[in-house]
Structures are given as C-alpha cells and as structure tokens.
Amino acid sequence: MPNTTSTSGYFLDKMALLNFDHFFTRRNRILLHVFMWLGFSILLFLSYVIGYKLVYFDAVLLTIRMALVNMIVFYMLFYLLLPKIFSESKNRIIILLLLVFPVSILVWMSATYFISLFYYALGLEITFGELKGVIKMSANQTFLEAVSPKRMLSQTIIIISLLSPFCFAKILVEITKLYNTKFQIEREKATLELQNIQIEKDFLKAQLNPHFLFNTLNNLYGLTVRKDNLAPELILNLSDIMSYTLYESNTEMVRLEKELDFIKNYIALEKMRYADDADIQVSIEGERNTPGLFIAPLLTFTFIENAFKYGLKTKNAFVKLDIKIENNAFLFSLKNDSEKMVHESVFGGIGTQNACKRLKLLYPDLHELEIERLESSFRVDLKIVLRK
C-alpha cells in the first residue's frame, strides 16, 4: 500500500517550491482563465449535442448562454464580493458569507433570463431536440417568475453542479498560493534567524578571543618566568584554538574531529589556571568513529565556558565532561559545581539561548537537549544525530 503521508508531503513540498510571482503573470493568468472557460464550453457543447440531441448551432447558442452566466457569477463572487467581504470585521464576514450563496443564485438566474430575452429579441430559438422552444419558454416569463423562490430552489442543485468545478479550481489555487507564501515566509524567517545566529556566533568568537587570550597569556607568562616545559605546549594549543575560531569555524558545519580538537585544546588551557588537584575530568570515546561526520562549530562552547566560569568555586569543586561518538550520534554530557546564590538565569543567557536556537534550526528532530540546574550543580545533556 503506498505511503499517502509521504506522497501528500511530497506534493505539498513541490507546491511550496513554485514561484507564484514568477509564474502568475498577468498574461499567464489570462491564458489560464481562457483555457478554463474553453474547456468548460467544449464539455458543455458536447453534453448538449450528445445528451440532448441538439444540432450544432443550437448547442452553440446554449453553450454561450451558460458559459456567460457562469462567468458572470464566478467573477462577481471571487473578484468582487469575497474580497470586499473579507475586508470587513469578523462578525460581518459571517453574516455576509451567509448571504453570498442566495445572491449568487439570484444573479445566475437573472443573467440566464436576460440572455434568453436577448436571444428571443434576435429571433433565435432551439428548434430540435429535447430542449426545443426553451428560449421562448424562458423569455415569456416575467422577471419575478424567473427568479421566484420556488424556481431558485429547483435550480439550486443544477447551479451548484455547474459552478462547483470553477469554485474548486479557484479555491485550490488560492490555497496553493497561501501555502507557497507561508513556506516562503518561513524560509525567509529561518534564513534571517540563521544570519542572526551567525552574527551572534561571530560575537561569541569575538568575546572568546580577548577574554580567553588574556587569561591564557597570563598563564603563559607565569610558565615562561618559571621556565616551565609546558610553555611550548600551551603556545601550540593556543595557536590551534585561535586558528580554529578565526578561520575554520566560519562555515555552517565543520569536521567533528576538528571540533573535538578545539574542545580538548580549550580544556587543556583552562586546566592550567587551576591547581593540579582540581577535579577536572574529560572523557572522549569513539574518536575512531569521527571520520566523515560533521557538526556545527562552537555549538557546545557556551556550555563548556560556563562550566569553568561558574564552576570550580565551591568546596566540592568539579567539572566533568563526557563525550561519546557512536552510531553517527554525538553524545555530550557536562556537569559542574555551582554556588547556590548563582541565579538560574545566569546559565540561560544569550550564549545558551543561541545554542538552543542553532540546534532547533540546524538539527530539527535530530537532537535532544536537557539543561538542569540542581541544588549545587549544573548539568547539560545533549544528543545530536550527525550528518555525513
């Protein structure tokens, strides 16, 4: 059995990609309307010839009359009445919509009557077939007889059956246009959000560079004064971090191994600010599974930076980071101590909000994020299904 959901989704996506502004030019709209009425007229003509046994000339007369009547009602309804109705207040819209149907029937029957009068004045009549004499019969009525409530009720089904294809076509086009417009707006909104997030990410990097660089240079100065052998390693780590943040992270996605190298280098430098007995634990598993996987750059940096900024300040100070790569998934778990007086909003600032927005836009339905403020600690758990 075919998957109707995926089929309908595919059809809607194709409709959404249509450029209505480009396709629905004035010339194309006119051509579509001409072909619509031409197709209707041909079918109507064939029904008169085959179904009612009319000669061609008589069939043409009735086809012209019926086509004109339907055109009058169609354009009156969709291009005159409905646009004005929907510009009114909500309460008035409901009342006016209830009046539209009987008004349309009245106009349809009035137009039929007056065209019949015109035919009769020209001496035109149906002379053969099942509808013989129908023009004279219609013309000999008074206007009130032609549009009497009883006659309107009797003709309602016929009118609905004749007008419904055009109404359906028009409604379908309008729904498609609305869906297309909605899709375009959402796509433009997503693009603007991504641009805004890119600006925020650049701002984050701008913050990282001077703030982090200042602390690191202080550490480097201390190591060089002591002639510590760790100084060359610190310089190398710093160089890698600056290269990554300034150049390699300027794309939407980076190789996962590059992001992991950045995280390891950053934490290695942060460790130098604390005593050797500081409880800083880092575990990265599954690095052999990283080739071919990509991730948004600096996505977890805010969480890691906050862990060192607000953590390692209590009696039971600790930072514990666990990263695991398995089955094309990036599993990130970070926990750190925090002082009780630190307000929860501190952990949900612009950087965290930015990370959440990036996740929603770049990994819709492909991520799980849980941020929890505990009594004396803070925890972040993140899972992302990565793209190759």
C-alpha positions, 0 to 999 in steps of 0.5 A, spaced: 500 500 500 503 506 498 505 511 503 499 517 502 503 521 508 509 521 504 506 522 497 501 528 500 508 531 503 511 530 497 506 534 493 505 539 498 513 540 498 513 541 490 507 546 491 511 550 496 517 550 491 513 554 485 514 561 484 507 564 484 510 571 482 514 568 477 509 564 474 502 568 475 503 573 470 498 577 468 498 574 461 499 567 464 493 568 468 489 570 462 491 564 458 489 560 464 482 563 465 481 562 457 483 555 457 478 554 463 472 557 460 474 553 453 474 547 456 468 548 460 464 550 453 467 544 449 464 539 455 458 543 455 457 543 447 458 536 447 453 534 453 448 538 449 449 535 442 450 528 445 445 528 451 440 532 448 440 531 441 441 538 439 444 540 432 450 544 432 448 551 432 443 550 437 448 547 442 452 553 440 447 558 442 446 554 449 453 553 450 454 561 450 448 562 454 451 558 460 458 559 459 456 567 460 452 566 466 457 562 469 462 567 468 458 572 470 457 569 477 464 566 478 467 573 477 462 577 481 463 572 487 471 571 487 473 578 484 468 582 487 464 580 493 469 575 497 474 580 497 470 586 499 467 581 504 473 579 507 475 586 508 470 587 513 470 585 521 469 578 523 462 578 525 460 581 518 464 576 514 459 571 517 453 574 516 455 576 509 458 569 507 451 567 509 448 571 504 453 570 498 450 563 496 442 566 495 445 572 491 449 568 487 443 564 485 439 570 484 444 573 479 445 566 475 438 566 474 437 573 472 443 573 467 440 566 464 433 570 463 436 576 460 440 572 455 434 568 453 430 575 452 436 577 448 436 571 444 428 571 443 429 579 441 434 576 435 429 571 433 433 565 435 430 559 438 432 551 439 428 548 434 430 540 435 431 536 440 429 535 447 430 542 449 426 545 443 422 552 444 426 553 451 428 560 449 421 562 448 419 558 454 424 562 458 423 569 455 415 569 456 416 569 463 416 575 467 422 577 471 419 575 478 417 568 475 424 567 473 427 568 479 421 566 484 423 562 490 420 556 488 424 556 481 431 558 485 430 552 489 429 547 483 435 550 480 439 550 486 442 543 485 443 544 477 447 551 479 451 548 484 453 542 479 455 547 474 459 552 478 462 547 483 468 545 478 470 553 477 469 554 485 474 548 486 479 550 481 479 557 484 479 555 491 485 550 490 489 555 487 488 560 492 490 555 497 496 553 493 498 560 493 497 561 501 501 555 502 507 557 497 507 564 501 507 561 508 513 556 506 516 562 503 515 566 509 518 561 513 524 560 509 525 567 509 524 567 517 529 561 518 534 564 513 534 571 517 534 567 524 540 563 521 544 570 519 542 572 526 545 566 529 551 567 525 552 574 527 551 572 534 556 566 533 561 571 530 560 575 537 561 569 541 568 568 537 569 575 538 568 575 546 572 568 546 578 571 543 580 577 548 577 574 554 580 567 553 587 570 550 588 574 556 587 569 561 591 564 557 597 569 556 597 570 563 598 563 564 603 563 559 607 568 562 607 565 569 610 558 565 615 562 561 618 566 568 618 559 571 621 556 565 616 551 565 616 545 559 609 546 558 610 553 555 611 550 548 605 546 549 600 551 551 603 556 545 601 550 540 594 549 543 593 556 543 595 557 536 590 551 534 584 554 538 585 561 535 586 558 528 580 554 529 575 560 531 578 565 526 578 561 520 575 554 520 569 555 524 566 560 519 562 555 515 555 552 517 558 545 519 565 543 520 569 536 521 567 533 528 574 531 529 576 538 528 571 540 533 573 535 538 580 538 537 578 545 539 574 542 545 580 538 548 585 544 546 580 549 550 580 544 556 587 543 556 588 551 557 583 552 562 586 546 566 592 550 567 589 556 571 587 551 576 591 547 581 593 540 579 588 537 584 582 540 581 577 535 579 577 536 572 575 530 568 574 529 560 572 523 557 572 522 549 570 515 546 569 513 539 574 518 536 575 512 531 568 513 529 569 521 527 571 520 520 566 523 515 561 526 520 560 533 521 557 538 526 556 545 527 562 549 530 562 552 537 555 549 538 557 546 545 562 552 547 557 556 551 556 550 555 563 548 556 565 556 558 560 556 563 562 550 566 569 553 568 566 560 569 561 558 574 564 552 576 570 550 580 568 555 586 565 551 591 568 546 596 566 540 592 569 543 586 568 539 579 567 539 572 566 533 568 565 532 561 563 526 557 563 525 550 561 519 546 561 518 538 557 512 536 552 510 531 553 517 527 550 520 534 554 525 538 553 524 545 555 530 550 554 530 557 557 536 562 556 537 569 559 542 574 559 545 581 555 551 582 554 556 588 547 556 590 546 564 590 548 563 582 541 565 579 538 560 574 538 565 569 545 566 569 546 559 565 540 561 560 543 567 557 544 569 550 550 564 549 545 558 551 539 561 548 543 561 541 545 554 542 538 552 543 536 556 537 542 553 532 540 546 534 532 547 533 534 550 526 540 546 524 538 539 527 530 539 527 528 532 530 535 530 530 537 532 537 535 532 544 537 537 549 536 537 557 539 543 561 538 542 569 540 546 574 540 542 581 541 544 588 549 545 587 550 543 580 549 544 573 548 539 568 547 539 560 545 533 556 545 533 549 544 528 543 545 530 536 544 525 530 550 527 525 550 528 518 555 525 513 
